[in-house]
Amino acid sequence: ILDFLRAQFAKNASKEAMIWHHQSYSYDWFSKELNHWCHFLKEKIFSGAVVDLSADFSPKSVCLFLALIELDCIIVPMTATLNDKKNEFRDIAEAEYTIEINGQDEVQITKYERRVQNSILQTLKQRQHPGLILFSSGSTGKSKAAVHDLIPLLKKFETPRHSKRMISFLLFDHIGGINTLLYSLHNGGCVIVIDERLPHVVCSAIEQYKAEVLPTS
């Protein structure tokens, strides 16, 4: 599934792939780290599982996200902004595992005794396609879950586009945030992760790291 992306990592090995906590991470680093997490997760999580990935943008969380795609998992990204709703969302998504990156940047895996009943999720599992479950904000009522088949979503990024330095302003659990990430990695760009979504922080990142794109909604 990730053959095209791995080829891009090899092609752009010496380029910056991400800036996080003011440190630079190359495509070569991502390639090696992705291999590590692919091997690690194969021992811990079964193929096609529904996995809540509780994290925000970081080099480790991105590699875990990609490794889960390689395992044909159905991924439910959840950031700290959803802490009050995480248990509810896990129930709705019928999550079979949680992978959490804690404050010490350690990975913790929790397994649940739960069987997936939802017919859409069962279809993805039968197709052996990785999936993505994203929740709405619920600002106009109860939060709703949207299920995406990641195969066509990934395919659209295989058409070459401009390589850009992009700020990850939209969150890890927002379709815009995922689009920013996948566009950048597929085109040899650089994802600039900011610590806070505040005007002075964004402007400083633009100046310091020569950001070219600020994706917002």
C-alpha positions in Angstrom: 0.0 0.0 0.0 2.8 2.4 0.9 5.2 1.5 -2.0 4.8 4.9 -3.6 5.3 6.7 -0.3 8.4 4.6 0.5 9.8 5.4 -2.9 9.3 9.1 -2.2 11.1 8.7 1.2 14.1 7.1 -0.6 14.1 9.7 -3.4 14.1 12.6 -0.8 16.2 10.9 1.8 18.3 13.9 2.7 15.4 16.4 2.7 13.5 17.7 5.7 10.3 15.8 6.2 9.2 17.4 9.5 10.1 20.0 12.0 8.8 19.2 15.5 9.8 20.9 18.8 12.3 22.9 16.7 14.1 19.7 15.6 14.5 18.6 12.0 13.6 15.0 10.9 14.7 13.8 7.4 12.9 11.5 5.0 15.7 8.9 5.7 14.8 9.1 9.4 11.1 8.6 8.6 11.9 5.6 6.4 13.9 3.8 9.1 11.4 4.7 11.8 8.5 3.5 9.7 10.2 0.1 9.2 10.7 -0.1 13.0 7.0 0.5 13.8 5.7 -1.8 11.0 7.7 -4.7 12.6 6.7 -3.7 16.1 3.0 -3.4 15.4 2.8 -6.7 13.5 3.7 -8.4 16.8 1.1 -6.4 18.8 -2.0 -5.8 16.7 -3.9 -8.0 14.2 -4.3 -6.9 10.6 -7.5 -5.0 10.0 -8.1 -4.0 13.6 -9.9 -0.8 14.5 -7.3 1.3 16.3 -7.7 4.5 18.3 -4.5 6.5 17.8 -4.5 9.0 20.6 -1.8 11.5 19.6 -1.1 14.8 17.9 1.3 15.5 15.0 4.8 14.2 15.9 7.4 12.1 14.0 6.4 9.1 16.0 2.6 9.5 15.6 3.0 9.9 11.9 5.1 6.7 11.6 2.5 4.9 13.7 -0.3 6.2 11.5 1.5 4.9 8.4 2.4 1.6 10.0 -1.3 1.1 10.8 -2.1 1.7 7.2 0.4 -0.9 6.2 -1.4 -3.3 8.5 -4.8 -2.6 6.8 -6.1 -1.2 10.1 -9.0 1.2 10.5 -7.5 4.2 12.3 -9.4 6.5 14.7 -7.1 9.5 15.3 -7.9 11.4 18.6 -6.2 14.4 19.9 -6.1 15.8 23.5 -9.0 18.2 22.5 -11.3 15.1 22.6 -10.3 13.9 26.1 -13.8 14.3 27.4 -15.3 12.3 24.6 -12.6 9.6 23.9 -14.5 6.8 25.7 -17.7 7.6 23.9 -15.9 7.8 20.5 -14.1 4.5 21.1 -17.5 2.9 21.7 -19.0 4.4 18.6 -16.0 3.4 16.4 -15.9 -0.1 18.0 -12.2 0.4 18.7 -10.4 -2.9 19.3 -7.1 -1.2 20.4 -5.9 2.2 21.7 -2.3 3.3 20.9 -1.4 6.3 23.0 1.7 8.5 22.9 2.1 9.9 26.4 3.9 13.0 27.6 7.2 11.2 27.7 6.8 10.2 24.1 6.3 6.6 25.1 3.9 4.3 23.2 1.2 2.4 25.2 -1.1 -0.1 23.7 -4.4 -1.2 25.2 -6.5 -4.1 23.8 -10.3 -4.2 24.3 -12.6 -7.2 24.3 -14.9 -5.9 21.6 -16.2 -7.3 18.3 -16.9 -5.0 15.4 -20.6 -5.1 14.4 -20.8 -2.1 12.1 -21.5 -3.3 8.5 -19.3 -0.5 6.9 -16.3 -1.5 9.1 -16.9 -5.2 8.4 -16.9 -4.4 4.6 -13.5 -2.6 4.9 -12.1 -5.6 6.9 -13.4 -8.0 4.3 -11.8 -5.9 1.5 -8.5 -5.8 3.5 -8.5 -2.0 3.0 -7.2 0.4 5.6 -9.7 2.9 6.8 -10.0 6.2 8.6 -12.8 7.2 11.1 -13.1 10.9 11.9 -15.6 12.6 14.2 -17.4 15.9 13.7 -17.1 18.5 16.4 -20.7 18.0 17.5 -21.3 21.8 17.7 -24.8 21.4 16.3 -25.7 18.3 18.2 -24.3 14.8 18.7 -20.9 14.1 17.1 -21.1 12.0 14.0 -18.5 9.6 12.7 -17.4 9.5 9.0 -15.7 6.4 7.7 -13.2 6.7 4.8 -11.6 4.0 2.7 -7.9 5.0 2.7 -7.1 3.2 -0.6 -8.7 5.9 -2.9 -7.7 8.6 -0.5 -4.0 7.6 -0.8 -4.2 7.1 -4.6 -5.1 10.7 -5.2 -1.8 11.8 -3.8 0.2 9.8 -6.2 -0.2 12.5 -8.9 2.9 14.6 -8.5 2.3 18.1 -7.1 4.5 21.0 -5.9 6.8 20.3 -2.9 5.8 22.8 -0.2 6.8 23.7 3.4 3.4 23.5 5.2 2.3 24.3 8.7 0.2 21.6 10.3 -2.4 24.0 11.6 -5.4 21.7 11.2 -5.5 18.9 13.8 -4.4 15.2 13.5 -8.1 14.1 13.8 -9.3 16.5 11.1 -9.5 15.5 7.4 -7.7 18.8 6.6 -4.8 17.8 8.9 -4.6 14.4 7.3 -4.6 15.9 3.8 -1.8 18.3 4.8 0.3 15.4 6.0 -0.3 13.1 3.1 0.2 15.8 0.5 3.4 16.9 2.0 4.9 13.4 2.4 3.9 12.3 -1.1 5.5 15.4 -2.7 8.8 15.6 -0.7 7.6 18.6 1.3 8.1 19.6 4.9 5.5 19.5 7.7 6.1 22.2 10.3 4.5 21.3 13.6 3.6 24.2 15.8 3.3 23.9 19.6 0.3 26.2 19.9 -2.3 27.4 17.4 -1.8 31.1 18.2 -1.1 34.0 15.8 2.3 34.9 17.1 3.4 31.2 17.1 2.2 30.7 13.5 3.9 33.9 12.4 7.2 32.9 14.2 7.1 29.5 12.4 6.5 31.1 9.0 9.5 33.4 9.6 11.9 30.9 11.2 11.1 27.8 9.0 10.2 29.6 5.7 6.7 28.1 5.6 4.9 28.5 2.3 1.4 27.2 3.0 -0.9 27.6 6.0 -3.9 25.3 5.5 -6.9 26.5 7.5 -10.7 26.2 7.2 
